[in-house]
């Protein structure tokens, strides 16, 4: 039985993902719910999705422009006012020290209570879908940035020395797309908002009706068919103070 009640309300949240559209697909309903409850949310997107097109006439610079606009529009639908793009190459993300430093800098700058990211241990979903390597890479780099790097002042000391960015202890990490969830968030009231946000990703979703049908059919199996409930699941790590 998964816990359906997060320990404390979200105040400052940072969602760290690999591509434009990842926040919406992985847990757009949760972000919409938290935003409606007054949380301050920022998205950090490691790449701008410059490889995500089957159009033979598309170029990476043009796709970057399109996808960044789409993500900003989608985030606004969810109630997220700020999106930071790190512009690493799509499909080449690695959980190295360069990426960890960039994430550590943003965590110290924004000081989130909650960080949301992907599960770095998941290689596949069921028997029909593989997880993108960028999702695993951003999950690993984010967890390493949260602990121990953002917390301990001897890690990247130049951030404090040169930029005045003191250490920061994140309270909770919400790991999405996980095979071992511990918490579910009821997003029934925000399903329509999530779908509207996904509709902003026109370059990535060729059949909007099919996308909406998939979202609406993915209801909690424990809820009745005549009153479906929609849940987003996470493994939640709560750090000791």
N, C-alpha and C positions, 0 to 999 in steps of 0.2 A: 504494500500500500504506500503510495507516494504522498509525502507531505504537501498539502495544497495551500499552506499558509507560510509565506516567507517570514523569517524571524523579525525583521524590522522593515519599515517602509523605505523605499528608495528615495534618496535626496539628490545626490549627484551620481550620474551614471555615465560610463564610457563604454560604448560598443566598439570592439576592435575586430575587424573582419578583413578578408582578403580582397573581395571584389565589390563593385557596385551591384546591388540587388541582394547580396548576402544578408544584410540586416533584416530586410523585408521577408525573405524566404525562411530564414532560420527562426526568427522570433519577432516578426513585426507586430504581432498582437500584443506581446508583452511590453514592447517599447511604447506603443500607443496607450496602453493602460497606465504605465508609469507616468507618461507625459500628462495624461488627464488628471493624475493625482498630484501633479505639481513638481515632479522630478525635473532637474536640469540634466539634459542628455546631450552628449556629443558623440558623433560617429567618427571613427578613425578607419579609413580604408587604405590598405597597404598598396594595392595596385589600382589602376583605373580601368582595368578590363580591356587592355588594348589588343588582346588576341581573340576576344569573344564575338566572332562574326563569321558567317559562312558566305557573305557577300564577296565575290571575287574582285569587286571594284573598291572595297573598303580599304582604308589605310589606317595604321595604328594611330597617327596623330588625330585624324578625323574621328576615329572611334573613341579616343580618350575624351574629346570635347563632348561628344554625344552622351557618353555614359556618365560623365561627371554631372552634366545637366540633369539627366534622368535621376541620378541618385539624390541630388539636392532637392529635386521636386518630390521624390518619394519620401525623403526624410521629413520634409515640410508637412506632407499629408499625415505622417505619424505624430507630428508635434515636436520634431527634433530640429532646432534652428541652425545647428552648426555641423558641417562635415569637413573633416581634414583629410586630404588626399596626400599620401606619401609618395606615390608615383613610382613604385618599384615595378619592374617589368612583369607583366602578367605571365603566369606559367613558370616563373623562374624564382619564386619566393623561397628563401632559405632562412631557417631560424638561427641566423648567425649573430655575431656581436653588433654588427652595424644596425640590423633591424631591432635588436634588443635595446640598443642605446636610444634609437629614435622613439621607441615606445616608452622607455623609462622616462625620457624627457617630457613626453606628453602627460604621463601619469603624474609626475611631480608638478607639472604646470597646472593641470586641471584638478588634481586632487579628488578623484572620484571615490565615493563610498563603495560602489559596485562596479566591477568590470565584467563585461559579457564578451565571450569569444567562442571559438570552435573547439571541439574535442580533438587533440592531436593524435589520439590513439586509434581513431576510427578509419579503417581503410576501405570499408564497403558498407552499403546499406542493403540488407536483405540479399537477394540473389540476382538483382537486375541493375544495380547501380554501384559504381565505384565513387569513393570520395575524392575530390580534387586535391592534389598534393599541396596546393596553396592554402587550402583550408587547414590541413594538418600543420603546415609550417607556421601560419599565423597563430594557431592555437598554442604551439610549443613556445614560440617567441614571446607571446603575451604572458603565459604563465611564468616564464623565466624572468620577465620584466617585473611582474607583480611581486614575485618572491624568488630570490631575495633582493633583486637589483634596485628596485625603486625604494626599498625600505632601508638599505644599509648605505651609510654615507661614504664608505671607502670604495663603493662601486661607482665608476664614472665620476670621480670627484670634481672633474672640470665643470659638471653641470651646476654644482653649487658655487664653485669658485668663480666661474666666468659668467653664469647666468642668474645666480641667486636662487637656484631651484633646490630647495631643501628636500630632504627625504619625505616619503609619504607612505603610510600603511593603508592599503586597501582593506576594507572590512570584509567584503564577500566577492567571490568570483562565481558567476553563472556560466556554466559550460554547456553550450547548445550542441545539437546534433550528436548527442551522446548515446551510447548503447547501454549506459548504466545510470539512468536518471534517479534523482532523489526527491525532486520537487516538481510539481506541476502548477502552472499558473493558468487560471481560468481567463480566457480571452474571448469568451462568447460575445460579449458586448462590443468587441473591437474587431471582429472578423471582417465586417464590411470595410473598416478603415484599412486593415491589412490588404485586402483585395484592391482597394483604390490605390494604395501605395504601389503595389505590384504592377498595376496598370500603367504606371509611369515608365516602366522599363520596356518601352516599345521596341527597342533594338534587340531585345533578348527573348521576348515572348511573342511568337508568331500567331498563336491562337489564344486570345484572351478568354474566350468562352470556355475552352478546355481547362485553362488555368483556374478559372473561377470554380468550375465543377470539381476539380481536384481538391481545392481548398475546402469547399463546402461538404464534400464527401468524407473528409478526414476528421470526423468528429470522434469524441471520446466514446469508445465502445461500451463504457459503463453507463452512458446516458441513453435515455429512451429515444426511439426513432422519431417520435412525435414532438420531442423537446430536446434536440441535440445540444450538447455542450462541446465547446472547443477548448482544448488545452495545449499549452506549449510546455515541453518538459526540459529539465536541466539537471545536471549534477551541480549542486551548490556547495562550495567550500566556504566555511565561515572561520575566519582566523581568530585565534585567541588573542586577547589584548595583553 
